[in-house]
Amino acid sequence: MKIRVAEILNMKEALQRLVQKEIPISTSFKLVKFTKQVNDKLIDIENNRIQLVTKFGTKNEETGEIHVDKDKTNDFMKEINNLFQEEVDIEFDQIRIEDFGNISISTSDIILLKSIIKN
C-alpha cells in the first residue's frame, strides 16, 4: 500500500488509540505489524525533518536549538511540504470494518484511519 507521509503523521495518534482497544487477535496482529512499519517510517520522517531544519536553520550556541532562518522560511516550507506529499510503501492489507469486532471509535479517528479500513 502506498501512503503519503502527511497521512502517516496525521494517523499517528488515532492509531495509538486504536491499538488500545480490545479487538480480535487476528486483527490485533495485523495492527501490530502495521504499527511497527508506521513507527519505522516516523523515525525516517523525523530524521528528514531534522536535516531540513539544519539545512535552513542556525544553531543557537547558548541553547543548542536550531531555528529556521526567517529569510529561508519559504524554502524550508517548500521542502517540508514536498516531504509531506511523498508516498511511502507499507506492506499492509486493509482491515474490514467487521474484523474490528464491537468497538467504539470516534468519527474523527475513522477519518484519520480511513486508508487502513476497508468498508
SVG drawing of the C-alpha trace seen along z (x, -y; Angstrom):
<svg xmlns="http://www.w3.org/2000/svg" viewBox="-20 -37 48 51">
<polyline fill="none" stroke="black" stroke-width="0.4" points="0.0,0.0 1.3,-3.5 0.6,-6.2 1.6,-9.8 3.9,-11.0 1.2,-13.5 -1.3,-10.7 1.2,-8.8 1.8,-11.9 -2.0,-12.5 -2.9,-9.0 -0.3,-8.5 -2.4,-9.4 -5.6,-7.8 -3.6,-4.6 -2.3,-4.7 -5.8,-5.0 -7.0,-2.1 -4.3,0.3 -5.5,-0.3 -8.9,1.2 -9.9,4.8 -10.2,6.3 -10.0,9.8 -6.5,11.3 -6.1,11.7 -6.9,8.0 -4.7,7.1 -1.8,8.9 -2.3,7.1 -2.3,3.8 0.9,4.7 2.7,5.3 1.3,2.1 2.2,0.0 5.8,1.3 6.1,0.2 4.5,-3.2 6.9,-3.7 9.8,-2.9 8.6,-5.4 8.0,-8.1 11.7,-7.8 12.7,-8.3 10.4,-11.3 11.7,-12.9 15.3,-12.4 14.4,-14.1 12.7,-16.9 15.8,-17.5 18.0,-17.5 15.8,-20.2 15.8,-22.3 19.6,-22.0 19.9,-22.9 17.8,-26.1 18.5,-27.0 21.0,-28.4 22.1,-26.9 21.8,-29.0 25.1,-28.4 23.7,-29.1 20.7,-26.7 21.9,-24.3 18.5,-24.7 18.3,-25.1 15.8,-27.6 14.9,-28.1 16.2,-31.5 13.4,-33.9 14.9,-34.6 14.8,-30.8 11.4,-30.1 9.8,-29.9 12.4,-27.5 12.1,-25.4 8.3,-25.3 8.5,-24.3 10.8,-21.3 8.9,-20.2 5.7,-20.3 7.4,-18.2 8.4,-15.7 4.8,-15.5 3.5,-14.8 5.9,-11.9 4.5,-8.4 6.0,-5.5 5.3,-1.8 3.9,0.1 3.1,3.8 -0.4,3.9 -3.9,5.2 -6.8,3.0 -8.8,4.4 -12.5,4.9 -14.8,3.0 -16.3,6.2 -12.9,7.5 -12.6,4.9 -15.4,6.6 -17.7,4.5 -15.6,1.5 -16.3,-2.2 -14.1,-4.7 -14.6,-8.4 -15.6,-9.6 -12.5,-11.8 -10.3,-8.8 -12.1,-6.9 -11.4,-9.8 -7.7,-9.7 -7.5,-5.9 -9.6,-5.5 -6.7,-4.4 -6.3,-1.2 -10.0,-0.4 -11.9,1.5 -15.7,0.9"/>
</svg>
